[in-house]
Amino acid sequence: MVETFLGVQVISVFFALFMMYLVRLHYKRGNLGRREFFTWNGVWVVFIVFTFMPHLLSPILTRLSIVRALDLLMIVAFMILTYIIFMDHIAIRDLYRKINQMVSDKSQKYPQKSSKK
């Protein structure tokens, strides 16, 4: 039996290949370490495998009582996005505190002279 691919599958594969290209680009620029490079490429390879063979997810779907693989993907994506947003919020708050502390320390070390005469 010849399996036809849906437009969503084709777009998903092109997206994963594009993301693998971006991972490689950032690795070459030194923005990613070796471990991160292989981890991200592994994530995108698994994504491509599940795109071409969604039936591999069937045991997980029946165990979790989820009807479609796309539903599982959306649930996992929302969980990951929520985690990333939370961690970014914590990191931004930490940077905010550090900047305030640096400005406070600098202003105490070099007080500004009054311009009144």
HELIX and SHEET records of a PDB file:
HELIX    1   1 GLY A    7  ARG A   29  1                                  23    
HELIX    2   2 ARG A   34  PHE A   52  1                                  19    
HELIX    3   3 PRO A   54  LEU A   57  5                                   4    
HELIX    4   4 SER A   58  LEU A   64  1                                   7    
HELIX    5   5 ALA A   69  LYS A  109  1                                  41    
END                                                                             
